[in-house]
Amino acid sequence: MALADADIAFATDLFSDLGHVTTRKMFGGMCLYLDGAVFALMSSDGQLYLKAKGDAVTQLADDGAIQFHNMPYWSIPDAALDDPQEACTLARQTIASLT
């Protein structure tokens, strides 16, 4: 099942305060990029995941996040999906964990 245009628009709108967010469809889902680096993905069922390492993983897991297969991507808490400011705060934290 491929993502609908509405799913793509939702994700780019949710993270629009981060800066120049771009997307690339792949494997029925898509990757989201900030300044050319992957920071998130959306699976083919429309679930958003943030790429994270270290303490950011612990924080997400403590908030109930689920890992995407065995990859370094963790689901975004439902509350953040309804709050772009919270989603961008989480994204900034996870992006910082990658460096």
C-alpha positions as CSV (number, residue, x, y, z in Angstrom):
1,M,0.0,0.0,0.0
2,A,1.5,3.3,-1.1
3,L,1.1,6.6,0.9
4,A,-1.6,9.0,-0.2
5,D,-0.7,12.6,-1.0
6,A,-2.6,13.6,2.1
7,D,-0.2,11.5,4.3
8,I,2.8,13.2,2.7
9,A,1.3,16.7,3.2
10,F,0.5,15.9,6.8
11,A,4.1,14.9,7.5
12,T,5.7,17.9,5.8
13,D,3.2,20.3,7.5
14,L,3.9,18.7,10.9
15,F,7.6,19.3,10.6
16,S,7.5,22.6,8.6
17,D,8.9,24.6,11.5
18,L,12.2,22.6,11.3
19,G,13.2,24.3,8.0
20,H,13.6,22.8,4.5
21,V,12.0,19.4,4.9
22,T,11.9,17.2,1.7
23,T,10.6,13.7,1.1
24,R,11.5,10.7,-1.0
25,K,9.1,7.8,-1.5
26,M,10.5,4.3,-1.2
27,F,9.2,0.9,-0.4
28,G,5.6,2.1,-0.2
29,G,6.6,4.7,2.5
30,M,8.9,7.6,2.5
31,C,11.9,9.2,4.1
32,L,11.9,12.7,5.4
33,Y,15.0,14.8,5.1
34,L,16.2,18.0,6.8
35,D,18.9,19.8,4.9
36,G,19.6,16.5,3.0
37,A,19.9,14.2,6.0
38,V,17.2,11.6,6.9
39,F,15.6,12.4,10.2
40,A,12.3,10.5,10.0
41,L,10.3,8.0,8.0
42,M,6.7,7.2,7.3
43,S,5.8,3.6,6.8
44,S,3.3,2.5,4.2
45,D,0.5,2.5,6.8
46,G,1.1,6.2,7.5
47,Q,2.9,5.8,10.9
48,L,5.6,8.4,11.5
49,Y,9.0,7.4,13.1
50,L,11.9,9.6,14.2
51,K,15.5,8.4,13.7
52,A,17.2,8.4,17.1
53,K,20.2,7.2,19.1
54,G,21.2,7.2,22.8
55,D,19.3,9.1,25.3
56,A,16.7,10.2,22.7
57,V,15.8,6.5,22.3
58,T,15.3,6.1,26.0
59,Q,13.0,9.1,26.2
60,L,10.9,7.9,23.2
61,A,10.7,4.4,24.6
62,D,9.7,5.8,28.1
63,D,6.9,7.7,26.3
64,G,5.7,4.4,24.7
65,A,7.4,4.6,21.3
66,I,7.8,1.4,19.3
67,Q,10.8,0.6,17.2
68,F,10.4,0.2,13.5
69,H,11.6,-3.3,12.9
70,N,15.3,-3.4,13.9
71,M,16.1,0.0,12.5
72,P,17.0,3.2,14.5
73,Y,13.5,4.7,14.1
74,W,10.9,5.1,16.8
75,S,7.2,6.0,16.6
76,I,6.1,9.5,17.5
77,P,3.8,9.7,20.5
78,D,0.2,10.4,19.6
79,A,0.1,13.7,21.4
80,A,2.9,15.0,19.2
81,L,1.0,14.1,16.1
82,D,-1.6,16.6,17.1
83,D,0.9,19.3,18.1
84,P,3.4,20.5,15.5
85,Q,5.4,22.3,18.1
86,E,5.8,19.1,20.2
87,A,6.6,17.1,17.0
88,C,9.3,19.6,16.1
89,T,10.8,19.6,19.6
90,L,11.0,15.8,19.5
91,A,12.5,15.9,16.0
92,R,15.2,18.5,17.1
93,Q,16.1,16.3,20.1
94,T,16.4,13.1,17.9
95,I,18.3,15.0,15.3
96,A,20.8,16.2,17.9
97,S,21.2,12.6,19.1
98,L,22.4,11.5,15.7
99,T,25.5,13.7,15.7
